[in-house]
């Protein structure tokens, strides 16, 4: 699985009211290499959301 697939999966999970449970469940199902990619994708999503919040705060 490549990084873009993880980003898409994270985006889908974040829409759900049970986002943390879904993210945790999907993470547990991955092998070691996939967990690294998932973590990188999740870190990128956190940075993206933080940037959006900062922009909104400064308006």
C-alpha positions in Angstrom: 0.0 0.0 0.0 1.4 3.4 -0.8 1.2 6.7 1.2 -1.6 8.1 -0.9 -3.9 5.2 0.0 -3.2 5.8 3.7 -4.0 9.5 3.3 -7.3 8.6 1.6 -8.1 6.0 4.3 -7.3 8.6 7.1 -9.5 11.2 5.4 -12.4 8.7 5.2 -11.9 7.7 8.9 -11.8 11.3 10.1 -15.3 12.0 8.6 -16.8 9.4 11.0 -18.0 10.2 14.5 -15.9 7.1 15.6 -12.7 8.5 13.9 -10.3 7.5 16.7 -11.7 4.0 17.0 -11.5 3.5 13.2 -7.9 4.9 13.0 -6.9 2.6 15.9 -8.5 -0.5 14.3 -7.0 0.1 10.9 -3.5 0.7 12.5 -3.7 -2.6 14.4 -4.3 -4.5 11.2 -1.1 -3.3 9.5 2.3 -4.9 9.3 5.4 -3.0 10.5 6.2 -1.3 7.2 2.6 -0.3 6.6 2.4 1.1 10.2 5.4 3.4 9.3 3.6 4.7 6.2 0.3 5.1 8.1 2.1 7.1 10.8 3.7 9.4 8.2 0.4 9.9 6.5 -1.3 10.7 9.9 1.5 13.2 10.8 1.0 14.9 7.5 -2.8 15.2 8.1 -2.1 16.6 11.6 0.2 19.3 10.1 -2.5 20.1 7.4 -5.2 20.5 10.0 -3.0 22.6 12.3 -2.2 24.9 9.3 -5.9 25.3 8.5 -6.7 26.1 12.2 -4.0 28.7 12.3 -5.2 30.3 9.1 -8.8 30.4 10.5 -7.5 31.9 13.8 -5.7 34.7 12.1 -8.7 35.8 10.0 
